[in-house]
Amino acid sequence: MIHRFLSVLSLAAVTPLIAQAPQYHIAHTYELGGDGSWDYVVPDPPNHRVYIARQNRLMVVDSDKGTLVGEVAGIQGAHGTAIVSSAGRGFATEGQGKSVAMFDLKTFQTLGRIPAAEDADAIVYDPASNRVFTLNGDAHSSTVIDPKAGALITNIQLGGKPEYGASAGDGKVYANLTDTAEIVEIDGKSATVTRRWPTAPCKQPVSMAIDTVHHRLFSGCRSGVMAVSDYQAGKIVTTVPIGTGVDGAGYDAASANAFASNADGTLTVIHQDSPDQYHVAQTVTTPIGSRNMGLDTSTHRLFVAAAKFGPAPANGKRGPVLPNSFSLLVIER
């Protein structure tokens, strides 16, 4: 009887601790304002900055203070940003200019432009090959750039419309092909496509994050799931439900959590129980339309872009961004 009583006491002591496990929440809201919509949110942890694509410029934000420290001006349809610290340069895709703007990381001045292709969108730096790879949506290609020379190396045909990508750090670069529902593997040094595999049952894979320790890719899919791939085996191992309208993803090795930011006003937190097993740990409420995010792997904070919108037009698309309503949310636990 005494042993049973002690067991009950032990459970009662442990249960509150489980219930009080830290939850992700919006810790700060940085009011940045400025006109225009946005796209990729790219943290630069060593320099405590966040780069945000804003149509005709990149906003450079102090990630600790939430203040605007500068802008890279004159971007022709801003989408993605790649940071190459070893060269002291950043690279911004210009979707309308079919090019990449190379800029100085200290002065934010444009140093030159490199030809890319139609709908230059995401951009990834691969340190193993020391090359920058754009993902050109409508052109179904990747432009390969030498960041030191600031010069075009070649263009690779991908066989589908790429969206987000990720470097594995070993010379391999991965990208979602949203129209064919595939993942494509690029060898950075040879600049060739080496493998591809389907993401089914995931449809329209868009955002991507990577776990290089367990060799897993996380593809956020517009069909309402996150697809987890074993990129060594080249196959999907499981899917997990997320919100709708995903456009951002992240993976934090310290917490073993993957994230999906969704246009429906949710941030889905997915815990990695094992490399092949996952569960939804939390759904954080965010403003409607907050579908782009970046993860600072040094502080484990998530940066999510948000704004207020005017009435939606008759075609059903999202309404215009209201003037000076743009903000950057900091989500942490």
C-alpha positions as CSV (number, residue, x, y, z in Angstrom):
1,M,0.0,0.0,0.0
2,I,2.9,2.4,0.9
3,H,4.6,1.6,-2.4
4,R,1.4,2.5,-4.3
5,F,1.1,5.7,-2.4
6,L,4.7,6.7,-3.2
7,S,4.1,5.9,-6.9
8,V,1.0,8.1,-7.0
9,L,3.1,10.9,-5.4
10,S,5.9,10.5,-7.9
11,L,3.4,10.7,-10.8
12,A,1.8,13.8,-9.3
13,A,5.3,15.4,-9.0
14,V,6.3,14.6,-12.6
15,T,3.0,15.6,-14.3
16,P,3.2,19.3,-13.7
17,L,6.8,19.3,-15.1
18,I,5.6,17.7,-18.3
19,A,2.7,20.2,-18.5
20,Q,5.1,23.1,-18.0
21,A,7.4,22.2,-20.9
22,P,8.3,25.4,-22.7
23,Q,6.1,26.3,-25.7
24,Y,7.0,28.4,-28.7
25,H,5.4,31.9,-28.7
26,I,5.8,35.3,-30.3
27,A,8.3,36.9,-28.0
28,H,8.9,40.1,-30.0
29,T,7.3,42.1,-32.9
30,Y,9.6,44.4,-34.8
31,E,7.7,47.0,-36.6
32,L,9.7,47.7,-39.8
33,G,7.1,49.2,-42.2
34,G,8.0,50.0,-45.8
35,D,6.1,49.3,-49.0
36,G,5.8,46.1,-50.9
37,S,5.3,42.4,-50.3
38,W,8.1,40.1,-49.4
39,D,9.6,36.7,-50.0
40,Y,12.6,34.8,-48.3
41,V,13.6,35.6,-44.8
42,V,17.3,34.7,-44.4
43,P,19.2,34.9,-41.1
44,D,22.9,35.5,-41.0
45,P,23.8,34.3,-37.5
46,P,27.5,35.2,-37.3
47,N,26.7,38.9,-38.1
48,H,23.4,39.0,-36.1
49,R,21.4,40.0,-39.2
50,V,18.3,39.0,-41.1
51,Y,17.9,39.6,-44.8
52,I,14.3,40.1,-46.1
53,A,13.5,40.3,-49.8
54,R,11.1,43.3,-50.4
55,Q,10.4,43.4,-54.1
56,N,12.9,46.1,-55.1
57,R,15.4,45.8,-52.3
58,L,16.7,43.7,-49.4
59,M,16.0,44.9,-45.9
60,V,18.9,44.2,-43.5
61,V,17.7,43.9,-39.9
62,D,19.6,43.6,-36.7
63,S,18.4,40.3,-35.3
64,D,19.0,41.3,-31.7
65,K,17.5,44.8,-31.7
66,G,15.0,44.5,-34.5
67,T,16.2,47.7,-36.2
68,L,16.9,48.3,-39.8
69,V,20.7,48.6,-40.3
70,G,20.6,49.1,-44.1
71,E,19.2,48.1,-47.5
72,V,20.5,46.6,-50.7
73,A,18.7,48.8,-53.2
74,G,17.8,48.4,-56.8
75,I,16.9,44.7,-56.8
76,Q,14.7,43.8,-59.8
77,G,12.1,41.5,-58.2
78,A,13.8,40.3,-54.9
79,H,13.4,36.7,-53.9
80,G,16.3,34.9,-52.1
81,T,19.6,35.8,-50.5
82,A,22.8,33.7,-50.1
83,I,25.5,34.8,-47.8
84,V,29.2,34.0,-48.6
85,S,31.1,35.3,-45.6
86,S,34.5,34.0,-46.9
87,A,34.2,36.3,-49.9
88,G,32.5,39.2,-48.0
89,R,29.7,39.0,-50.5
90,G,26.0,38.4,-50.6
91,F,24.0,37.3,-53.6
92,A,20.3,38.2,-54.2
93,T,18.1,36.7,-56.9
94,E,16.3,39.1,-59.2
95,G,13.2,37.4,-60.6
96,Q,12.3,40.2,-63.0
97,G,15.9,40.8,-64.0
98,K,16.7,37.2,-64.7
99,S,19.9,37.8,-62.8
100,V,21.7,37.8,-59.5
101,A,22.9,41.0,-57.7
102,M,26.2,40.6,-55.9
103,F,26.6,43.0,-53.0
104,D,29.2,43.9,-50.3
105,L,28.3,42.5,-46.9
106,K,29.6,45.6,-45.1
107,T,28.4,48.5,-47.2
108,F,25.4,46.7,-48.9
109,Q,26.5,48.3,-52.1
110,T,25.8,46.3,-55.3
111,L,29.1,45.1,-56.8
112,G,27.7,43.7,-60.1
113,R,25.2,41.5,-61.7
114,I,25.5,37.9,-62.9
115,P,23.1,36.6,-65.6
116,A,20.8,33.8,-64.4
117,A,17.5,32.8,-66.0
118,E,13.7,33.5,-66.0
119,D,12.1,33.5,-62.5
120,A,15.4,33.4,-60.5
121,D,14.0,32.5,-57.1
122,A,15.7,30.6,-54.3
123,I,19.5,30.7,-53.9
124,V,21.8,28.4,-52.0
125,Y,25.5,28.6,-51.1
126,D,27.3,25.2,-51.0
127,P,30.5,25.6,-48.9
128,A,31.9,22.2,-50.0
129,S,32.1,23.2,-53.7
130,N,32.3,27.0,-52.9
131,R,29.6,27.7,-55.4
132,V,26.3,29.5,-55.3
133,F,23.2,27.8,-56.9
134,T,20.1,29.7,-58.0
135,L,16.8,27.9,-58.5
136,N,15.1,29.4,-61.5
137,G,11.4,28.5,-61.4
138,D,10.0,29.1,-64.8
139,A,13.3,28.3,-66.5
140,H,13.4,24.9,-64.8
141,S,17.1,25.3,-64.1
142,S,19.8,26.2,-61.7
143,T,22.5,28.8,-62.4
144,V,25.9,28.0,-60.9
145,I,28.0,30.9,-59.8
146,D,31.6,31.3,-58.6
147,P,31.3,33.7,-55.6
148,K,34.9,34.7,-55.5
149,A,35.1,35.7,-59.2
150,G,31.5,36.8,-59.2
151,A,31.0,35.0,-62.5
152,L,28.6,32.5,-64.1
153,I,29.9,28.9,-64.4
154,T,27.0,27.1,-66.1
155,N,23.3,26.5,-66.1
156,I,21.9,23.1,-65.1
157,Q,18.5,21.8,-66.5
158,L,16.5,20.3,-63.6
159,G,13.5,18.8,-65.4
160,G,10.9,20.7,-63.3
161,K,10.1,23.9,-61.6
162,P,12.3,24.4,-58.5
163,E,11.3,26.1,-55.3
164,Y,13.4,26.1,-52.1
165,G,16.7,24.2,-51.8
166,A,19.3,23.2,-49.3
167,S,23.0,22.3,-49.1
168,A,24.0,19.2,-47.3
169,G,27.5,20.6,-46.7
170,D,29.1,17.7,-48.4
171,G,29.0,19.0,-52.0
172,K,25.4,18.0,-52.6
173,V,22.5,20.5,-53.1
174,Y,18.9,19.5,-53.0
175,A,15.8,21.2,-54.4
176,N,12.0,20.7,-54.5
177,L,10.5,20.5,-57.9
178,T,7.0,21.7,-57.2
179,D,5.3,20.9,-60.6
180,T,6.6,17.3,-60.8
181,A,6.4,16.6,-57.1
182,E,10.0,15.5,-56.9
183,I,13.3,16.2,-55.1
184,V,16.4,16.6,-57.2
185,E,20.0,16.1,-56.1
186,I,22.7,18.3,-57.6
187,D,26.4,17.5,-57.4
188,G,28.0,20.8,-56.6
189,K,31.5,20.1,-58.1
190,S,30.4,18.5,-61.4
191,A,27.3,20.7,-61.6
192,T,25.1,17.8,-62.7
193,V,21.9,16.3,-61.6
194,T,22.8,13.0,-59.9
195,R,19.5,11.7,-58.5
196,R,15.8,12.5,-58.2
197,W,12.9,10.8,-56.3
198,P,9.1,11.5,-55.9
199,T,7.6,13.2,-52.9
200,A,4.3,11.3,-53.1
201,P,1.9,11.5,-51.3
202,C,3.1,15.1,-50.9
203,K,2.0,17.4,-53.7
204,Q,3.6,20.7,-54.6
205,P,6.7,20.6,-52.4
206,V,7.8,24.1,-51.8
207,S,9.8,24.9,-48.7
208,M,12.8,22.9,-47.6
209,A,15.0,22.3,-44.5
210,I,17.7,19.8,-43.8
211,D,19.0,17.6,-40.9
212,T,22.6,16.8,-41.9
213,V,23.2,14.5,-38.9
214,H,20.4,12.0,-39.7
215,H,20.4,12.8,-43.5
216,R,16.8,13.9,-43.6
217,L,15.2,16.6,-45.8
218,F,11.9,18.3,-44.8
219,S,9.7,19.4,-47.7
220,G,6.8,21.7,-46.9
221,C,4.0,20.8,-49.3
222,R,1.0,22.8,-50.4
223,S,-1.1,19.7,-50.1
224,G,-1.0,20.2,-46.3
225,V,1.9,17.9,-45.2
226,M,5.6,18.0,-44.5
227,A,7.3,15.2,-46.4
228,V,10.5,13.7,-44.7
229,S,13.1,12.2,-47.0
230,D,16.1,10.0,-46.4
231,Y,18.4,11.7,-48.8
232,Q,21.0,9.0,-48.7
233,A,18.4,6.4,-49.8
234,G,16.5,8.8,-52.0
235,K,13.0,8.1,-50.7
236,I,10.2,9.6,-48.6
237,V,10.0,8.0,-45.1
238,T,6.9,9.7,-43.7
239,T,4.6,12.7,-43.9
240,V,3.2,14.9,-41.1
241,P,0.2,17.2,-41.3
242,I,0.9,21.0,-41.4
243,G,-1.1,24.1,-42.1
244,T,-2.2,25.3,-45.5
245,G,-0.2,27.7,-47.8
246,V,3.2,26.7,-46.5
247,D,6.2,28.7,-47.8
248,G,8.9,28.4,-45.2
249,A,10.6,25.6,-43.3
250,G,13.4,25.1,-40.8
251,Y,15.1,22.4,-38.7
252,D,16.8,23.0,-35.3
253,A,19.1,20.2,-34.4
254,A,19.3,21.3,-30.8
255,S,15.6,20.8,-30.1
256,A,15.1,18.2,-32.9
257,N,12.2,20.3,-34.1
258,A,11.2,21.0,-37.7
259,F,9.0,24.0,-38.5
260,A,6.6,25.0,-41.3
261,S,5.2,28.5,-41.6
262,N,1.8,28.7,-43.3
263,A,-0.3,31.3,-44.9
264,D,-3.4,30.2,-42.9
265,G,-1.9,31.9,-39.8
266,T,-0.1,28.9,-38.2
267,L,3.4,27.8,-37.5
268,T,3.5,24.0,-37.3
269,V,6.1,22.6,-34.8
270,I,7.1,19.0,-35.6
271,H,9.2,17.0,-33.2
272,Q,11.6,14.4,-34.4
273,D,11.2,11.3,-32.2
274,S,13.6,9.3,-34.3
275,P,14.9,9.9,-37.9
276,D,11.8,8.2,-39.3
277,Q,9.2,9.1,-36.7
278,Y,7.6,12.5,-36.0
279,H,4.6,14.1,-34.4
280,V,3.1,17.6,-34.3
281,A,4.2,19.1,-31.0
282,Q,2.5,22.5,-31.3
283,T,0.7,24.8,-33.6
284,V,1.6,28.5,-33.0
285,T,-1.0,31.1,-34.0
286,T,0.5,33.8,-36.3
287,P,-1.1,36.5,-38.4
288,I,-2.8,35.4,-41.6
289,G,-0.4,35.5,-44.5
290,S,2.8,34.9,-42.4
291,R,4.1,32.1,-44.6
292,N,7.8,33.1,-44.8
293,M,10.3,32.3,-42.0
294,G,14.0,31.9,-41.3
295,L,15.7,30.0,-38.4
296,D,18.7,31.4,-36.6
297,T,20.5,28.1,-35.6
298,S,22.8,29.9,-33.1
299,T,20.0,31.4,-31.0
300,H,17.2,28.9,-32.0
301,R,14.9,31.8,-32.7
302,L,12.5,31.9,-35.7
303,F,11.9,35.0,-37.7
304,V,8.5,35.2,-39.4
305,A,7.5,38.0,-41.8
306,A,4.0,39.5,-41.2
307,A,1.8,42.4,-42.3
308,K,-1.8,43.6,-42.5
309,F,-3.7,43.3,-45.8
310,G,-6.4,45.2,-47.5
311,P,-9.6,43.7,-49.0
312,A,-9.0,40.8,-51.3
313,P,-9.7,41.5,-55.0
314,A,-12.5,39.7,-56.9
315,N,-10.0,37.1,-58.3
316,G,-9.6,35.7,-54.8
317,K,-6.0,36.5,-54.4
318,R,-4.5,38.1,-51.3
319,G,-5.3,41.8,-50.7
320,P,-2.6,44.4,-50.9
321,V,-0.2,45.0,-48.1
322,L,-1.3,48.0,-46.0
323,P,1.2,50.8,-45.9
324,N,3.8,50.6,-43.1
325,S,2.2,47.4,-41.6
326,F,5.1,45.1,-42.3
327,S,6.7,43.6,-39.2
328,L,9.1,40.8,-38.3
329,L,8.0,38.4,-35.6
330,V,10.5,36.6,-33.3
331,I,9.2,33.2,-32.1
332,E,11.1,31.4,-29.4
333,R,10.4,29.3,-26.2
